[in-house]
């Protein structure tokens, strides 16, 4: 039997205020004064001196602001890579992503594509990347996606929504500063936190489960319950613990896989542009058949935090629209195999998925 030799983040700094150490972390990695660091930053922080004023710009270093209002697209990655190559005298010293899962995924994808020829859509899938990415750093400003630790960068391409899953995708350095999450709006906090919760449920109930995944998944699930059900922590403590839940949730799927909610959420994201966190919530709300205990607890969390999910997002879709979503969802075979088992195609039919989508 062959076991996966899984790459992990090489270096990690955790702690409130650790963002202030960024210059010390980056400077030894600067290859030349003409080889800048490129900071890809969520544009919600534009004009926010508390954060952007602490970005240690030197020489030709640049900040590129990107919107996280839409999921990242392969065309966006290709444009950014072209812009960076044209604007820099030498290949950059590194790419630093500062933001939520969307921005971290963009940073990972750009760092790969600077060293790999062609279009980013050609690398959507598993283990298609041939050349090591340039040095890249992830600094999450919201907790739950697990993008800071995962070996994938989820992109919407011309034909599908699928990650660049490779050993070269994980960050070389991650800075976990819970202070950076202090101003996250409540709905966003919930939806992204639920991404972490759903990671745990899908990993712990999957056929790929093993002791490695289980140990991380159980810890993340325990933290999610403490934060979203039990109100165990002060605001600052909850920020610290949710950042740890995100890390552990990401690790739990690293050596296993996600499941039904993520597969179907990719369909919503591809067709309707639904953001990943809220898309997972919309789907998961209807998955009692697959995750009865997990969905019951999710509904409790929804009530406790006074969250109203969008209804009827699929109510005006054509048959062609449904087929598009269904084809995207069904293409994610490892997710279905983890959720249902090797014979998943016997029960997960287009008709079955259409009936589920119609509920949403």
N, C-alpha and C positions, 0 to 999 in steps of 0.2 A: 504494500500500500504506500502511496506517495502522499506526504503531508505538505500543505502549503507553507512556503517559507515567506512569511508575511512581513513587509516593511512597516516600521513604525516611525513616528516623528523622532528625529535624532535628539533634539534638544527642546526643553520646555522650561519656561519661567512662570511661576504662579505667584500671585499676591497683589493686594490692593496697592496701586501706585507703581507696579512693576513696568508699566508703559514708559516711565521716566528713564528706564535703563536701555531704551531702544538704541541710542547712539553707541553705547558701549558694546552692545551685541552686534551691531552692523559693521562698525569700523574695521574690525579684523578681516571682514569678508569683502572689503572694497578692493577690486582688482587693479584699479587705476583711477586717477582723478578725472579722466575723460570717460570712465565707465560708470555711469550714474546708477543710483538706486531709484527705481520707479515705484512710487507709492500709489496704489490703486485704492481710492477711498470712497466710501458711500457718500453720495452728494448731500445727504441729510446733514452732514457735518460741515458743509461749506459755510464759512463765516463763523464757525464755532471755534473761537480761539482757545477755549479750554482744551480741546483735543488737537486741532490742526496746528496750534501754536507750539505744541510740544513735539511735532514731527521734526526730526533732526536733519534738515536739508543742508547739504553742502555742495560745493562745486556745481555740477550740472544736474543734480538730483531734481526730480520732477514729481509733482502730485497730479494724478489724473483722477478727476471725479467721475464716478459712474452712478447711474440710477439703479436702485434695487426694486423699483416699482414693477418691473417685469423679470421673469426668469431669464438667465443668460442664454444668448443665442450663439450658434457657431459663427454666424456672420459678424456678430459683435466682436468675438474673439479675434477673428481674422483681421478686422479693421484695426483693433488695438495693437496687434502684433506689427502690422504694417506701419502704423503711426510711430510706434516705439523704435523700430529699426530705422525709419527715415529720419527721426529726430535726434538720434544719438550718434556720437562720433565713433564710439566703440560699443560692442555688445554690453548691455547693462551688467552691473555687478550683482543685481538681484531685483526681485519683484516682491513688494510687501503689500499684502492685502489687509485693509482695515475696514471692517464692517461685518454684516451678517453673512449667512450661508451663500447668498448670491454673489457677494463681493469676494468671498474667500474662494468660491468656485471659479470665478473669473481670473483671480490671481493665479490659481493652480494651472488653469488651462493656458493662460498667456505664458507662464514660465516653461511649460512643455513645448508650446508651439514656436517659441523663439529658437529652440534647438532642433525642431523636427520640420521637414519640408512638407509642402502641400497645405491642404485646408484642414481645419480642426474637425470637420464632419467626417473626414477619412479615419479618424482615430476614435470615433464613438464605438464603444464595445469593450471587450476584455483583452488586455495584454497586446494591444496593437502598437504601442509606443516603442520605438527602437532606441532613441537617444535620450540620455539623462537630461532632465529639466535643469534650467539654471537655478541658482540658489533662490529659494523662496520662503517667505515668512508669513505666517497667519496670525492675525490679531483680531479675535472676535469681539464685536461690540453688542452682541445679543447671544443668549445661550439656548441651545436646544437642537440645532441642526446636526451637530457632530461633524460639520465640514472641516473643522480645525484638525481632526484626527483621521479622516477617512482617506481611502486610496481611490476615490472617485471624484470627478467634477461633473455635475449634471448639466447637460446642455440641450437646448432645443435646436435641432438641425432641420434641414429642408425635408427630411423624410421621417424623422423620429425624435423623441425625447429620450436621450440615453447618455450615460456618463462616459467620460474617458476613464476607464478603470485600468490602472497600471501601477507597477511598483515604483514608478517615477513621479506619481501624483502627490504623495504625502509631503507636507511641508518639512523643510529642513529645521525650522525653528518655529515654535509657537510661543506667544506671549499671552498668558491668561490673566488679565487684570479685571476682576469683577466690577471695579469702579466704573469701567467704560460702559456698563449696562444700566447705569442708574436712571437714565431718562427714557428707557424703552416704554412706549405706550402700552396700556394694559392689554388691549386685544392682541397686539403683536406679541407681547410677553407670553400670553396664553397659547396662541397658535404655535409659536416656535417651541415653547416648552412641551406642547403636546406632540410635536415631531419627535422629541426625545422619548416621551412616554410610549409612543407607538413603535419606535425602534425597539424598545425593551419587550413590549408585548409580542411583536412579530418574531423577534429573535428567540425569546423564551418558549414560544409555542411552535417553533419551526422544526422540521425534520433534520435540519443541519446542526441542531443544537449540540454543543459539546461543553466540557467543563470550562474551557477558556472563555467561550461566549457567555456561558451561564454565570460565571463569577462576576463579570462586568455588568451583565444585564440585570442581575438581581440587585446589585448595589444601586444602579441607576434607577430602577423601579422603586426601591425603598426611598431614595431621595425625592423622587417625583411625588410619591404619596405624602411624604413629610411636608413638602412645599405646597402642593395643590389641594390636599384634603385635610391634613392635620394642623396646618398653620403653626408648625413647630418653631419657626425662626423669626427673628427680627428682619426688617427689610434688607439690611446689609448682609446678614447671615444667609438669607435666602438667595441673594445674588451670588454669594460664594458657592453655596451648595448646588444651585442650578447650573453653574459653570462646570462643576464636577460631575453632575448628572449628565450633562451634554457630552463630556469627555468619555465617561463610562458607557453611555448609550452608543456613541460612535464606535467604541472598542468592541461592544457586544456584537455589532453586526459586521465588524471587520473580519472575523474568523467564522462567520456564519452568513446570514443574509436577512433582508427584510421580506415582506410578504404581500398579502392581498391589498392592503390599503395603499402601499407605495406603488404597486403595479397599476392600480386603477387611477390613482392620483396623477400618475404620469400622463394618462390619457386626457384627463381634465386640463392639465397644464399645457399639453401640446395643442389641443383644439381651442380651448377658451382662454389660455394664458393665466389660468388660476395659479396663484402663488402656492409654493410647495406646502407650507405649514397649514394654511387654511384649507387647501385641497385635501390634505391628509385627514383633517378633521371632518370635512364634508363627507368623505368616503367612509371613514371609520365609524361614524355615527350609525351606519346601516349594515355593519358587519357582525351582528350578533351570532349569525350562523357559524362564523369562523372563530371568533374570539369573544365568547359570551361574557366571561368575567371581566375582560379588559374593556369591553364596550360599556358594560354596566357601570364600572368605575369612572370611565370617561364621562358618561352622562351625569354622574354625581358632581364631577369637577366642573362641568359646564354650568350646572345649576348654582353651585357654590360661588362661582366667579361671575355669575350673571352674564354669560356669553350666549348670544343668539347667533346661530350659524345661518348663512344665506340659504334660502330655500328655493327650490325650483330652478336650479342652475341649468338643468338639462331639459326643462319643460318645452322649449320651443325648437328643439334640434330636429334635423331631418334624419332619415335613415342613413344617408351618406355620412352625416356627422357622427352618428352613433358608431358606424362601421370604422371610421377613422380612429375614434377613441379606443374601440375594442381591439383594433389591430395593433395600436401602440401598446396597450396593456398586455396583450397575448405575446408580444415579441420579447417580453422580459422573462424568459423561461426560467432562469435560476431562482427568481422570486417566487414563481408558482411552484416550482419543485420543492423549495424550502417550506412553503405554506401548506401544500397538499400532499406531496410525495411524488415519486417517479411517474405514477400513473395519473397525474393531474389532468391530462387532456380528456380523460373519460368524463370528468365532472365539470370542468371549467370550459364551457362552450360559449360561442358568441351569444347565443340566446340567453344564457345564464347572466352574462355580463350586461347585456342590454337591459334585462329586467332590473338589475341592481342600479345601473346608471339612471334608469327612469325614476327611481325613488329619490334621486338627489336634486 
